Structures are given as structure tokens and as C-alpha cells.
Amino acid sequence: MKEKRPKLRLRKPFLIALPLLLIVSIVSLTFIVVNNHSYSAAVEKTVQTEPKVEAPAKEGKSILRDNALISAYTEFINDRQQENTVRFYANKFKLNEDKIVEITKKLTGDFKNANYLKTNVIGNAKVINKLGKFKNFEAGVAYFVRDIYRNPERYGTTSNAIIASNYVEPITNIKNGKIIMKNGLTFEQFYGKIADLFDVDKTIALAMVYHESGNMKSGLARNKNNIGGLKGGSGWMSFPTLEAGVIAHVLTIKSISEKNNFDIKDPDGIYKFSGIYVRGNVNSPSEDWVNKVNSFKAKIEKKDVFTIK
């Protein structure tokens, strides 16, 4: 008789544990899937909200912007240069620098008025019509400062309102026989610079100075800065600084020459010029004066006195 094999039976604890294991597996898988989905979503969100990089400006716009900046900077530098030039010349005539700058800007529209830009003349339409134009802005400034010093009412002001000091600086800075200006130039170099500004022959003009001032040794030149023997309504003129005296002399030569259509480089022109300059009468020229000026002119031409080294 065959022996009966016992039936295999799963124990009760195992039967209870199997469903629990299945549930844990399902929950774990669900957690992994959910987490992975959340991470992907987070990455996607991060990519979507990443700040956009602004596209570079087109080359044409960039160049235009750069050119505008350069133009604005250049304009600023030019304005500062012109204002500093006004201050320099105002200082040489011992005028109130701030006041002169204020008047200058008003007359030129802050150096941007169309008539000023065309002519370099600082003044109203009447002044512009009278003067025509200057070769550059420095010539216009030098003329204006000297003119407002002499004729303040022409520019709507008074001497009391613009003059900072009445002190006259004597010539004292002399080294090795040469007069040295405050900017380091010799007297001759500065004189040549101002003469060039106004297209006045510097050699003949300086020859006049040497003759009139006794080689810059006269008391009138040394103490009053009157280097050309200039006279006004009340006698010998006086200038606050040597620079002011130079400008006044050069502009006197220019004024006489232009009003009477004289060319002082021409022998006949300097001869007629002498009549007005020496005697105030074109019909009364001074041959002796002309000869002495020509003698100094010949001496100057043998030396290099104007070159700024």
C-alpha cells in the first residue's frame, strides 16, 4: 500500500505577509514615479523661467550711439576750452572772470549761436556787422575782452560791474635780458602769437614796439604796459598787464590798417600809416619814424625771436 504524501500548505503568517509586500512595492514604485515627474517638472520650470539674454545691439545702432557719445564729449570739451579762454583774457585785463563768462555765454547762446559759430564774433548783430569775422574763437575772445574793457556800455554793462582790480602790474620778470610772461613765453613769442591771431605782420609790429618803447626799457612800457606809445583822450594810456598792452597795441595797428585800407608790409602803406599813428593825420606821415621802424625790422629778421621752442 502506497504511502500518502502530505499536502504542501502555506503557513498563515506568510499568507498575511505576501499582500503587504505587494502593497509596499506598489507604493514605492508610485513614489519613485511621482518624484521623477516632480524633478522633471522642476527642471522644465527652471529652464522656462531662466532669464533671457538680451540680443546684442545691431552694429549700426551701436556705432550711432558711440558717435553720439563722442560728439557730446567733444562739444563739452570745446565749451570748456572756450570758457577757459574767456577767463584767461579776462584775467589779463583784470576783469571779473565769472561776470565776463556770463556775458559771453549770453551773447553766444552758450557758444552755440549760429552767427557766433560762423563768425567767432562775440556781440549783437550790430557788432557782428561791424567786425565781420575772426579766424578762430580765440581771436574773437581776445577782441571781445579788450573791447568790453574799453566800451562796457556796448555790451549792456558798466566798468564798475566788470572790473575786478585797477592795479597795474609793472614788468619785473626779466631773465638774461628777456622779458618772461606768466605763461612762460618770452615777450616776443607772446607778441607774435597775438599778432598772428589778428593777421598783423608781427615783424613790423614788433619793430614799432622796439622803436616806441626804446627796446622795452621805457618807463611807459615797464610801469604802464604801454608798449606802443599809445595815447587816449586823457593822455598816455595804461594797461593792467603786459598781455593787455600787447593785445591793445596789435588791435590798434589792425584797426588803423583796416579803416584806411593800409598794408603795412608795403612801403607806401607803412608810410601812410605813420601819419595816423604818429600824428593822427594821414596827410602828415613821418619818414623818420618809418626809417627807424625799418631799422628795427631788419634786426628782428636776423633773429628767431618768435618761434616757441
C-alpha positions in Angstrom: 0.0 0.0 0.0 1.4 3.4 -1.1 2.3 5.9 1.5 0.3 9.1 1.2 2.4 12.3 0.7 1.4 15.2 3.0 -0.1 18.3 1.1 2.0 21.4 1.0 0.3 24.1 2.9 1.4 27.8 3.1 1.8 28.9 6.6 -0.7 31.6 7.7 2.0 34.2 8.5 3.3 34.0 5.0 -0.1 34.4 3.5 -0.6 37.6 5.6 2.9 39.0 4.6 2.6 38.5 0.9 -0.2 41.0 0.3 1.6 43.5 2.5 4.8 43.1 0.5 2.8 43.7 -2.7 1.3 46.8 -1.3 4.7 48.2 -0.2 6.1 47.5 -3.7 3.3 49.4 -5.4 3.6 52.4 -3.0 7.4 52.5 -3.5 7.0 52.4 -7.3 4.4 55.1 -7.2 6.7 57.3 -5.0 9.6 56.9 -7.4 7.4 57.8 -10.4 5.9 60.8 -8.7 9.3 62.1 -7.6 10.8 61.7 -11.0 7.9 63.5 -12.5 8.3 66.3 -9.9 12.1 66.7 -10.7 11.5 66.8 -14.4 8.8 69.4 -13.9 11.2 71.4 -11.7 13.9 71.3 -14.3 11.4 72.2 -17.0 10.2 75.1 -14.9 13.8 76.3 -14.3 14.5 76.2 -18.0 11.4 78.1 -18.8 12.0 80.8 -16.2 15.7 81.3 -17.0 16.3 85.0 -17.6 16.5 85.9 -21.3 19.8 87.2 -22.6 19.2 90.4 -24.4 20.3 90.2 -28.0 23.3 92.4 -28.8 22.5 95.7 -30.5 22.9 95.8 -34.2 26.2 97.2 -35.4 24.7 100.2 -37.0 22.9 101.3 -33.8 26.0 100.7 -31.7 28.1 102.9 -34.0 25.5 105.7 -33.9 25.3 105.5 -30.1 29.1 105.7 -29.9 29.3 108.6 -32.3 26.6 110.4 -30.3 28.7 110.0 -27.1 31.9 111.2 -28.8 30.0 114.2 -30.2 28.6 115.1 -26.8 32.1 114.7 -25.2 33.7 116.8 -27.9 31.1 119.5 -27.5 31.7 119.5 -23.7 35.5 119.8 -24.2 35.1 122.7 -26.8 32.8 124.6 -24.4 35.2 124.2 -21.6 38.1 125.3 -23.8 36.2 128.4 -24.9 35.2 129.3 -21.3 38.8 128.9 -20.1 40.0 131.1 -22.9 37.5 133.8 -21.9 38.8 133.5 -18.3 42.4 133.8 -19.4 41.9 137.0 -21.3 39.5 138.5 -18.7 42.2 137.9 -16.1 44.8 139.8 -18.2 42.5 142.8 -18.3 41.8 142.3 -14.5 38.1 141.8 -15.2 35.6 139.8 -13.1 36.0 136.4 -14.8 32.6 135.0 -13.8 30.8 138.1 -15.0 32.6 138.1 -18.3 31.9 134.4 -18.8 28.2 135.1 -18.0 28.0 137.9 -20.6 29.9 135.9 -23.2 27.5 132.9 -22.8 24.5 135.2 -23.0 25.8 136.8 -26.2 26.8 133.5 -27.9 24.0 131.3 -26.6 26.4 129.2 -24.6 28.8 129.2 -27.6 26.1 127.6 -29.8 24.5 130.6 -31.6 24.6 130.2 -35.3 26.0 133.7 -36.0 28.8 133.2 -33.4 29.7 129.8 -34.9 30.0 131.4 -38.4 31.9 134.5 -37.3 33.6 133.9 -33.9 32.4 137.4 -33.1 31.0 137.9 -29.6 28.3 140.5 -29.7 24.9 141.5 -31.1 24.1 141.8 -34.8 25.4 145.4 -34.9 28.8 144.3 -33.6 28.9 141.3 -36.0 28.1 143.5 -39.0 30.9 145.9 -37.9 33.6 143.3 -37.4 32.8 140.7 -40.0 34.5 137.6 -38.7 37.7 136.3 -37.0 39.9 133.4 -38.0 39.2 131.4 -34.8 37.4 131.6 -31.5 40.5 132.8 -29.6 40.8 135.9 -31.7 37.1 136.6 -31.1 37.5 136.2 -27.4 40.7 138.4 -27.2 39.0 141.2 -29.2 35.8 141.0 -27.1 37.5 141.1 -23.8 39.6 144.1 -24.8 36.5 145.8 -26.3 34.3 145.3 -23.2 37.2 146.6 -21.1 37.1 149.8 -23.1 33.4 150.0 -24.0 31.4 148.1 -21.4 28.2 150.0 -22.3 28.3 148.5 -25.8 27.6 145.1 -24.1 25.0 146.4 -21.6 27.2 146.7 -18.6 29.5 149.2 -16.8 33.1 149.4 -15.7 32.2 149.1 -12.1 30.3 145.9 -12.7 33.1 144.1 -14.6 36.4 145.5 -13.3 37.9 143.3 -10.6 41.0 145.4 -9.9 42.6 148.7 -11.0 46.1 147.5 -10.1 48.7 147.9 -12.9 51.3 145.2 -12.9 54.8 146.5 -13.7 57.2 144.5 -15.8 59.5 142.8 -13.4 60.2 139.2 -14.6 63.3 139.7 -16.7 65.9 136.9 -17.2 69.1 137.3 -19.2 67.7 140.5 -20.7 64.5 138.8 -21.8 61.0 139.6 -20.5 59.2 136.5 -19.5 55.4 136.3 -19.5 53.4 134.5 -16.9 52.7 131.6 -19.2 56.5 131.0 -19.7 56.7 132.6 -23.2 59.1 135.4 -23.9 57.6 138.8 -24.6 58.4 138.4 -28.3 56.8 134.9 -28.5 53.6 136.1 -26.9 53.6 139.2 -29.1 54.0 137.1 -32.2 51.2 134.8 -31.1 48.7 137.7 -30.7 49.8 139.3 -34.0 49.2 136.0 -35.8 45.7 135.8 -34.2 44.7 139.0 -36.0 46.8 138.6 -39.2 49.0 141.6 -38.3 52.6 141.4 -39.6 54.4 140.5 -36.4 57.9 141.6 -37.5 56.8 145.2 -38.5 54.5 145.4 -35.5 57.3 144.4 -33.1 59.7 146.8 -34.8 57.2 149.6 -33.9 57.2 148.4 -30.3 61.0 148.4 -30.1 61.2 151.9 -31.5 58.3 153.4 -29.4 59.5 151.7 -26.1 63.3 152.0 -26.5 63.7 148.2 -26.7 61.1 147.8 -24.0 63.1 149.8 -21.5 61.0 153.0 -21.3 59.1 153.9 -18.1 55.8 153.9 -20.0 56.4 150.3 -21.1 57.8 149.0 -17.9 55.4 150.6 -15.5 52.2 151.1 -17.5 52.4 148.3 -20.0 52.0 150.8 -22.8 54.5 149.3 -25.3 53.5 151.3 -28.4 53.3 154.9 -27.1 49.5 154.8 -27.3 47.5 157.9 -26.3 43.9 158.3 -25.4 41.7 161.3 -24.6 43.4 161.9 -21.3 47.0 161.3 -22.4 49.2 158.3 -22.3 47.3 155.1 -21.9 47.9 152.5 -19.2 47.1 148.7 -19.2 46.7 146.4 -16.3 49.1 143.8 -17.5 51.7 143.4 -20.3 49.4 140.9 -22.0 46.7 143.5 -22.1 49.2 146.0 -23.5 50.2 143.6 -26.3 46.6 143.0 -27.3 45.8 146.7 -27.3 48.8 147.5 -29.5 48.1 144.8 -32.0 44.5 145.7 -32.3 45.4 149.4 -32.7 47.6 148.5 -35.7 44.8 146.3 -37.1 42.2 149.0 -36.7 44.2 151.8 -38.4 45.2 149.5 -41.2 41.7 148.2 -42.0 39.9 151.5 -41.6 42.3 153.2 -44.1 43.0 150.2 -46.2 46.7 150.3 -45.5 49.1 147.4 -46.0 51.9 148.0 -43.5 54.1 145.4 -45.4 54.0 147.8 -48.4 56.5 150.8 -48.2 53.7 153.2 -49.3 51.3 151.6 -46.8 53.6 151.9 -43.8 54.4 155.5 -44.8 50.8 156.5 -44.8 50.2 154.5 -41.7 52.8 156.6 -39.9 50.8 159.8 -40.5 47.9 158.5 -38.4 49.9 156.5 -35.9 52.4 159.3 -35.1 50.5 162.5 -35.8 46.9 161.5 -36.2 46.8 162.8 -39.8 47.2 160.6 -42.9 48.5 163.7 -44.7 51.3 164.2 -42.3 53.5 161.0 -42.4 56.8 160.7 -40.6 59.6 159.5 -42.7 62.0 159.5 -39.7 59.6 157.2 -37.8 59.3 154.8 -40.8 63.1 154.7 -41.2 63.6 153.8 -37.5 60.9 151.1 -37.6 62.5 149.6 -40.7 65.9 149.6 -39.0 64.4 147.5 -36.1 62.6 145.3 -38.6 65.9 144.4 -40.3 67.4 143.5 -36.9 64.4 141.3 -36.0 64.6 139.5 -39.3 68.1 138.3 -38.4 67.0 136.6 -35.3 64.5 133.8 -34.5 62.5 135.7 -31.8 59.0 134.3 -32.4 59.4 130.5 -32.5 58.1 128.9 -29.4 60.5 126.1 -28.5 
